[in-house]
Amino acid sequence: MDKDYEVEQEAIRIAKEAISTERYLNRSYPTHTIEQEQYLNDLDRGDDDCRKGHPHKEGQSHAYDIAYGARYVLEQMQSAGEFN
């Protein structure tokens, strides 16, 4: 394949993605299932618990564990001066 063709195809893909994203953001109906809402809530709880210095709660959902761990890693990197 030539480079111009690849670039053109990538531009088309990005444009299609932007259009579908705009449609998604401008929809007038609920977008999340109850399971998705719970997942997002668990992400928020895990992040919030770690940010406030609460110990990790055992037996929580995978989303909670992911968010708690991600916040912990971020704070460790910030305290080491990796980025602020």
Secondary structure as the mmCIF struct_conf table of DSSP 4:
data_model
#
loop_
_struct_conf.conf_type_id
_struct_conf.id
_struct_conf.beg_label_comp_id
_struct_conf.beg_label_asym_id
_struct_conf.beg_label_seq_id
_struct_conf.end_label_comp_id
_struct_conf.end_label_asym_id
_struct_conf.end_label_seq_id
HELX_RH_AL_P HELX_RH_AL_P1 LYS A 3 LEU A 25
TURN_TY1_P TURN_TY1_P1 ASN A 26 ASN A 26
BEND BEND1 SER A 28 TYR A 29
HELX_RH_AL_P HELX_RH_AL_P2 ILE A 34 ARG A 51
TURN_TY1_P TURN_TY1_P2 LYS A 52 GLY A 53
HELX_LH_PP_P HELX_LH_PP_P1 HIS A 54 LYS A 57
TURN_TY1_P TURN_TY1_P3 GLU A 58 GLY A 59
HELX_RH_AL_P HELX_RH_AL_P3 HIS A 62 SER A 79
TURN_TY1_P TURN_TY1_P4 ALA A 80 GLY A 81
BEND BEND2 GLU A 82 GLU A 82
#
